């Protein structure tokens, strides 16, 4: 009674107390209460108590439902019958509501049915038990109908802490009882006020997608009721749900597929097609139209393979879907978008035609189908292209509305790409050009009417990858027209992006720089108009310089003023620091086309405006350099990184980095404490190393010495990832072995001192991530240096401590490192060091396996299962019988109440099969089941982790 009163008081505080702190405290108390074993009795008592108010009833019904779902194992086996009896009484008590309470009680009964074998409910399981109850107590049918509705839904509810095997059995039980369930529902049809509930229950049972032949369903009273209720004001929503489920049912693999279900399809399709006129009926409510449109979309998605044959019947469905696509409401029209994509796939992919035998037949059928669907896709292009037009008041749109509008444009762009795949890019372009020409005519001298032109250009840009580079009919007209359009910011932004999208066409179509210069002038206008148009122009300029670099490389000096303006900020350009990187990249790609001697000079010219501000800061002394904001340095260093990355002249870049090293070293020395500056600087050095490779000469030695010393003082993770790049380039060079050995020993020794327990890994996951990425690089590129080194054993120990860190990247890096060690025999160089590896791994094998098993069973999120499983598999393949024994020992630590002997045997067998070369998918299935069993509720998870103790490296005994 005391607890019951406490629950009532807490609920009163939660819903009615004026103080937020009191409400939060009440909420916390109630959540903790729900986890206790007393919650069973208290919730049950309060639900039976006639004085309980609605808030109490809702909370207690939710509590009881969640206890049955998650904590049923807390109860002794003899508690089942009293619990079932109590829930049954409650279901009768609340048979007319409140609906929220009745639903929770129904779900609780269904969850109970998932957890216990069918014989506990008597002959025929819960469905027969339910039938008997409804026969004996017809006055409670509304409550029992809700239970009948939720029963099949609970098959797919993974909140229920049932074992996978029991879940599968429950699905089979319900499948075998479908006929009984449908008979109950058919009998309930006689009660007219229950028809809506009956139809919802029928839809729920159809989601099981099992076993009723189409010929039987085609003449079933439930199907007939659903079809005849499509025009009913009261029942139409429930009827649409049923027909939608029936459509999906007809194509489900385990329902026998389309051939078996054809009698049902032949009943459904004409009935749905008869609703077509209602799509245009102005008297129809929008929700009703949406429901009808959903049925057409479902038919299209489900029968797309049949529709793709282009028969007369299928074209009637296509025309109806075009009708839906033409609806003024985007939410309704967009329901068809998935269909157009799927249809495109069937029309254009060769796999769809393999049944036609020889090449000539395949080609003929493909041409026929594409011709049949040409007209619908042409109509589709015209219909959807108008939906991307900016509204007149777009500047006043909220952030959310603007985001939604942009998502609409992206979705339409995808549909246009589907159309271009069927019609061909050039044909689609011709349709869109007509729209652009019309918009240009409407524009006239009124620059405020730019919206239709911008929309047409957006669509033209969307299909750029599908337009041939030799298209000569429309593209020249479009490019000429671009020169005439007014420089309204939004329109100019799309003009610039369109120019960039057609850079390959420009390269093929134009003879040289003079013709390109008019296009570049538009981009310069974009850079000077607004920040948004400047961003678009910078991206477009990068595309132009990438694809037209051969035409532009002879005009480097003429173009250089653009670079100076964008980088130094001279003149009126509005290119942001971030967008200026596109300009840097553009010029770097042009330099790549120059001969070596010219490239060297051009590179110096490119570096000068970037380096000069850094030199000026350094010349003012260490104090000034130390006090500068990071962004005042990184804006220049990031540009250097882009130059080193995109100027593909290794010798010129090596020369530049050698010349600039004193400046970079000064920043390393003074700003080593500053993570942001160091990340930027290490990125620049990384690209210099990647581009220059072994031409870097003495600079690489100076760089390694610098980061080796600074890492030990400042522990910046970026020093580790720069070292990874160095290892990749120089790891196999014997002349570098001594320097690399010193480097990795210093870095790893320091890191293992920083990461001594799981709290250290959690606090600095970035260091863990980069450390083990570097270690994996060492295994792949210089095992001869790394494996025999003194740091290898301590790094393995360190990885064992950190495997279960919750940070995804850090955990994945550690697991990949372990997998690389286990897979050492796969590389010819690594094979020589197996003896050393084994001397480290074998003594730790049992602990590593136990930690991996703990990771699979709850220590890591289930999203990491695949990575952990591969590490366990690699260990098993490397150590065979020993690893299998380690796995057996680890799993046997878990109490048999949690993992049964049958479940243990299953995982061992799958691991044994996978180790001997069987497909890893079988192992993944077994691992997922073990994981599911061990994570089925919080109590079980705590028992498993308490048994496996992944944070203890050397576990001798378990009490």
Buried (B, 14 or more C-beta within 10 A) or exposed (E): EEBBEBBBEBBBBBEEBEEEEBBEBBBEBBEEBBBEEEBBEBBBBBBEEEEBEEBBBBBBBBBBBBBBBBBBBBBEEEEBEEBBEBBBBBBBBBBEEEEBBBBBBBBBBBBBBBBBEBEBBEEBBBBBBBBBBBEEBEEBBBBBBBBBBBBBBBBEBEEBBBBBBBBEBBBEBBBBBBEBBBBBBBBBBEBEEBBBBBBBBBBBBBBBBBEBEBEBBBEBEBBEBBBEBBEBEEBBBBBBBBBBBBBBBBBBEEBBEBEBBBBBBEBBBEBBBEBBEBBEEEEBEEEBBBBBBBBBBBBBBBBBBBBBBBEEEBBBBBBBBBBBBBBEEBEBBBBBBBBBBBBBBBBBEEEBBEEBEEEEEBEEBBEEBBEBBBBBBBBBBBBBBBBBBBEEEEEEBEEEEBEEBEEBBEBBBBBBBBBBBBBBBBBBBBBBBEBBBEBBEEBEEEEEBBBBBBBBBBBBBBBBEBBBEEBEEBBEEBBEBBEEBBBBBBBBBBBBBBBBBBBBBBBBBBEEBEEBBEBBEBBBBBBBBBBBBBBBBBBBBBBBBBBBBEBBBBBBEEBBEBBBBBBBEEEEBBBEBEBBBBBBBBBBBBBBBBEEEBBBEBBBBBBEBBBEBBBEBBEEEEEEBEEBEBEEBBBBBBBBBBBBBBBBBBEBBBBBBBEBBEBBBBBBEBBBEBBBBBBBBBBBBBBBBBBBBBBBEEBBEBBBBBBBBBBBEBBBBBBBBBBBBBBBBBBBEEEBBEBBBBBBBBBBBBBBEBBEEBEBBBBBBBBBBBBBBBBBBBBBBBBBBBBEBEBBBBBBBBBBBBBBBBBBBBBBBBBBBBBBBBBBEEBEBBEBBBEBBBEBBEEBBBBBBBBBBBBBBBBBEBEBBEBBBBBBBBBBBBBEEBBBBBBBEBBBBBEEEBBEEEBBEBBBEBBBBBBEEEEBEBBBEBBBBBBBBBBBBEBBBEBBBEBBBBBEBEBEEEE
